């Protein structure tokens, strides 16, 4: 399964994580409703998708 990062924006967090994992990537929620959960560091992993979630929906997604 090919993963298009831009398609994740607007999806529910649960659906996005499922899609990411089905494509054999790791999902990491960086921020939920404006509250940081993790600080993106210098540990870049091109098999991981970082997510920002607002009101249950993905508003930003990127590899790393």
C-alpha positions in Angstrom: 0.0 0.0 0.0 1.3 3.4 -1.0 1.0 6.1 1.6 0.2 9.7 0.5 1.0 12.0 3.5 -1.2 14.8 2.1 -4.2 12.5 2.2 -4.0 12.1 6.0 -4.9 15.8 6.6 -8.6 16.0 7.4 -8.9 12.3 8.5 -9.8 11.3 12.0 -6.7 10.4 14.1 -7.8 6.8 14.4 -8.3 6.4 10.6 -5.0 8.1 9.9 -3.1 5.9 12.3 -4.7 2.8 10.8 -3.8 3.9 7.3 -0.2 4.7 8.4 0.2 1.3 10.1 -1.4 -0.6 7.2 1.3 1.0 5.0 3.9 -0.3 7.4 4.9 3.1 8.8 5.0 4.2 12.4 2.5 6.9 13.6 3.5 9.5 16.2 1.1 12.2 17.5 3.2 15.3 18.2 0.3 17.5 19.4 -3.3 17.1 20.3 -5.7 20.1 20.6 -2.8 22.5 21.0 -1.1 20.5 23.8 2.3 19.2 22.9 2.7 15.5 23.5 6.2 15.2 22.1 8.9 17.6 21.0 10.0 16.6 17.5 13.7 16.2 18.0 16.6 15.4 15.7 15.7 11.7 15.6 14.4 11.7 12.0 13.0 8.5 10.9 11.7 8.4 7.3 9.4 5.4 8.2 7.5 7.5 10.8 4.7 9.9 10.2 4.2 12.8 12.6 0.7 14.1 13.2 -0.8 17.2 14.7 -4.4 16.6 15.8 -7.2 19.1 16.5 -10.7 18.1 17.6 -9.9 14.5 16.7 -8.8 15.2 13.1 -5.4 15.4 11.6 -4.4 19.0 10.7 -0.8 18.4 9.7 1.2 15.4 8.8 4.9 14.9 7.7 7.5 12.2 7.5 10.3 12.2 10.0 
